[in-house]
């Protein structure tokens, strides 16, 4: 299951983009967007998000 971003909580800091080993996350209009087909479900983005906007639900 791919990572999910809560757009209302995301601050667009980009830490998840840098942490993703598969380059599955990009910022669009200052909100993190996960490419579900590329996401490897590793949770690296969840661990670095300072506002807990990303989950592995």
Number of C-alpha atoms within 10 A of each C-alpha: 11 18 22 18 21 14 14 8 12 19 15 18 15 18 15 26 22 15 18 20 14 14 15 20 24 18 14 9 8 13 19 24 21 22 16 14 9 12 18 17 13 15 17 16 28 21 14 17 20 14 11 14 17 23 15 13 8
